[in-house]
């Protein structure tokens, strides 16, 4: 699939199944939604969601559907969007969007200031390969890694040390800078150098790929196997009883484990 950055936090993924757009906000390219077949929204802030532009796209492209946190879903429905075209993104679940398996992570926007309430913010892992965190340094389940981390590099909620520590934790192969509209060219270049081999990225295995120029794109291969830790985490959240061994052992509908059968046989033999 082809990955493009369409200004600030907006990403576009294109493959045979269609065009998936993430976070088309007010700092995005005016053409961000022109070819969209589906839209993912991480949260309600205007730099990630241009409501009027999205409503126009939904009116013009009647097949387009949207996945977003509950507050965004409610806001779009209040503006007349049909119920069947907007879907709530719930952290710890997976959804099928066009031809993509999308795992929903995160849950809460990073703190800007103690006086400001924190809103919902979800991240999306697309096909086990591309992570868009929205406005938070989202944590992935143990063992989960991605090929490409779309990495926020500026904003009132972050600082350089947090960016670097998050990328080190996620351990992507490729770092693609996003969320950069507030930076001057000098400041942006400084942050990217710190993320690279000449700065705090020295000794780490990732490569910084800047897709900020018009027409720049990166080919990314889906990685279904990389989804395993994400899917396991989702199952644990959906079925917490799986972690309750005594309950499972008493449940006659659950087949015994091999070691239980051996123990039972030994007990009867004694």
C-alpha positions in Angstrom: 0.0 0.0 0.0 1.1 3.6 -0.7 1.5 5.9 2.3 1.4 9.7 1.8 1.2 12.6 4.3 -1.2 15.3 3.2 -0.2 18.0 5.7 0.2 18.1 9.4 -1.5 14.9 10.8 -3.3 13.7 7.7 -2.2 10.4 6.2 -3.5 8.7 3.1 -3.2 4.9 2.4 -4.0 3.7 -1.0 -4.2 0.1 -2.3 -6.5 -2.0 -4.4 -9.3 -1.8 -1.9 -9.5 2.0 -2.1 -8.3 5.1 -0.4 -8.2 5.3 3.4 -7.6 8.8 4.9 -6.7 9.4 8.5 -7.2 12.7 10.4 -8.2 15.2 7.6 -8.0 18.4 9.6 -7.9 22.1 9.0 -4.1 22.1 8.4 -4.4 19.3 5.8 -4.3 19.6 2.0 -7.6 20.9 0.6 -7.6 17.7 -1.6 -7.2 15.4 1.4 -10.7 14.0 1.1 -11.1 14.3 -2.7 -10.6 10.6 -3.4 -11.4 9.1 0.1 -13.3 5.9 0.3 -13.1 5.6 4.1 -12.0 7.9 6.9 -10.4 7.3 10.3 -10.4 10.1 12.9 -8.3 9.9 16.1 -10.0 12.8 18.0 -12.1 15.9 17.7 -9.5 18.7 17.6 -9.8 20.8 14.4 -6.2 20.1 13.3 -7.3 16.4 13.0 -10.9 16.8 11.9 -12.2 19.5 9.6 -15.9 18.8 10.2 -17.2 21.0 7.3 -14.8 19.5 4.8 -15.7 16.0 6.0 -19.4 16.7 5.7 -18.9 18.0 2.2 -17.0 14.8 1.3 -19.7 12.6 2.8 -22.3 14.5 0.7 -20.3 14.2 -2.5 -19.1 10.6 -2.0 -22.1 8.7 -0.6 -20.2 5.4 -0.1 -17.7 6.9 2.3 -17.9 5.7 6.0 -16.1 7.1 9.1 -14.6 5.5 12.2 -14.0 7.8 15.2 -14.3 8.2 18.9 -17.8 8.5 20.4 -17.7 12.3 20.6 -16.9 12.7 16.9 -19.6 10.1 16.0 -22.2 12.1 18.0 -21.1 15.4 16.5 -21.4 14.1 12.9 -24.8 12.5 13.6 -25.9 15.8 15.1 -25.0 17.4 11.7 -27.2 14.9 9.9 -24.8 12.1 8.9 -26.7 8.8 8.7 -26.1 6.4 11.6 -24.9 3.6 9.3 -22.1 5.8 7.9 -20.3 6.6 11.2 -18.9 4.0 13.6 -17.4 4.3 17.0 -13.7 3.4 17.4 -13.3 1.6 20.7 -9.8 1.0 22.1 -8.9 -2.6 22.4 -11.0 -3.7 19.4 -10.4 -4.3 15.7 -12.4 -3.2 12.7 -12.3 -4.0 9.0 -12.1 -0.9 6.9 -12.0 -1.4 3.1 -9.4 -4.1 2.7 -7.6 -3.3 5.9 -7.5 -4.8 9.4 -7.4 -1.9 11.8 -6.6 -2.3 15.5 -7.7 0.5 17.7 -5.3 1.5 20.5 -4.8 4.3 23.0 -7.9 6.0 24.5 -7.0 9.4 26.0 -5.5 12.6 24.6 -2.1 13.5 26.1 -2.2 16.2 28.8 -1.8 19.8 27.5 -2.3 21.4 30.9 -3.8 20.4 34.2 -6.5 23.0 33.8 -7.7 21.5 30.5 -9.8 18.3 30.5 -8.4 15.4 28.6 -10.6 14.2 25.7 -10.8 10.8 24.0 -8.0 10.0 21.5 -7.5 6.7 19.7 -4.6 5.5 17.7 -4.9 3.2 14.7 -2.6 0.3 13.6 -3.3 -0.5 10.0 -2.6 -4.0 8.8 0.0 -4.5 11.6 2.3 -2.1 9.7 1.4 1.6 10.1 0.6 3.3 13.4 -1.1 6.7 13.7 -1.2 7.7 17.4 -3.2 10.9 17.1 -2.4 13.3 19.9 -0.8 10.9 22.4 2.2 8.6 22.7 0.0 5.5 22.7 1.3 2.3 24.2 1.1 -1.0 22.3 0.6 -4.3 23.9 3.7 -6.3 25.0 5.5 -7.7 22.0 3.7 -5.5 19.4 5.8 -3.5 17.0 5.1 -1.8 13.7 6.9 -1.1 10.5 6.0 2.6 10.3 5.3 4.9 13.2 3.7 8.2 12.1 5.5 10.3 14.7 4.2 13.7 16.1 7.1 16.1 16.2 5.4 19.3 17.5 2.5 20.4 19.7 1.5 21.8 23.0 1.3 18.3 24.5 4.8 17.0 23.8 8.5 17.6 24.0 11.5 16.2 22.2 12.5 13.8 25.0 9.0 12.2 24.9 9.2 11.8 21.1 12.5 10.0 21.3 11.5 7.7 24.2 8.2 6.8 22.4 9.9 5.9 19.2 12.4 3.8 21.1 9.5 2.0 22.9 7.6 1.3 19.6 10.8 0.3 17.7 9.5 0.9 14.2 11.6 0.3 11.1 10.6 3.7 9.7 9.8 7.0 11.5 7.6 9.3 9.4 7.3 12.8 11.0 3.8 14.2 11.3 2.0 16.9 13.4 4.5 19.6 12.3 2.4 22.6 11.3 3.5 24.7 14.3 7.2 24.3 13.5 9.3 26.6 11.4 11.5 25.0 8.7 14.5 25.5 11.0 12.7 23.9 14.0 11.4 21.0 12.0 14.8 20.3 10.6 16.3 20.3 14.1 13.8 17.8 15.4 14.3 15.5 12.4 18.1 15.6 12.9 17.6 14.6 16.6 15.5 11.7 15.5 18.1 10.6 13.0 21.6 8.9 13.3 23.2 12.3 13.9 21.2 12.8 17.1 19.3 10.8 19.6 18.4 8.2 17.0 22.1 7.2 16.9 22.5 3.5 17.5 18.9 2.7 16.9 17.6 0.7 13.9 14.9 3.0 12.5 15.2 5.3 9.5 13.6 8.7 9.3 11.6 9.1 6.1 10.3 12.6 5.5 7.1 12.6 3.4 6.5 16.3 3.8 7.2 17.2 0.2 4.4 17.1 -2.4 4.2 13.8 -4.2 6.4 12.0 -1.6 5.2 8.5 -0.9 6.3 5.3 0.8 5.4 1.7 -0.1 4.4 -0.3 3.0 3.8 -4.0 3.1 0.9 -5.3 5.3 2.2 -7.6 8.1 -0.7 -9.8 9.3 1.7 -11.7 11.6 2.6 -8.5 13.5 -1.0 -8.2 14.6 -0.8 -11.3 16.9 0.0 -9.3 20.1 -2.7 -6.8 19.3 -5.3 -9.5 18.6 -4.3 -11.4 21.8 -4.7 -8.2 23.8 -8.1 -7.6 22.2 -9.2 -11.1 23.1 -8.1 -10.6 26.7 -10.2 -7.5 27.0 -13.2 -9.1 25.4 -12.9 -12.3 27.4 -11.3 -11.6 30.8 -12.5 -15.0 32.0 -9.8 -16.5 29.9 -7.3 -15.4 32.5 -9.3 -17.1 35.3 -7.9 -20.6 35.3 -9.9 -22.0 38.2 -13.1 -20.9 36.6 -12.1 -22.4 33.3 -11.2 -25.7 35.0 -14.6 -25.9 36.6 -16.4 -25.2 33.3 -17.5 -28.5 31.7 -17.8 -26.7 28.3 -14.1 -26.1 28.2 -11.9 -29.0 27.1 -9.3 -30.0 29.7 -5.7 -29.1 29.1 -3.3 -32.1 28.5 -1.6 -31.6 31.8 -5.1 -31.8 33.6 -5.9 -35.1 31.9 -2.5 -36.5 33.1 -3.1 -35.3 36.6 -6.6 -36.8 36.6 -5.3 -40.1 35.4 -2.6 -40.2 38.0 -5.0 -39.4 40.7 -7.4 -42.2 39.7 -4.4 -44.6 39.5 -3.4 -43.8 43.1 
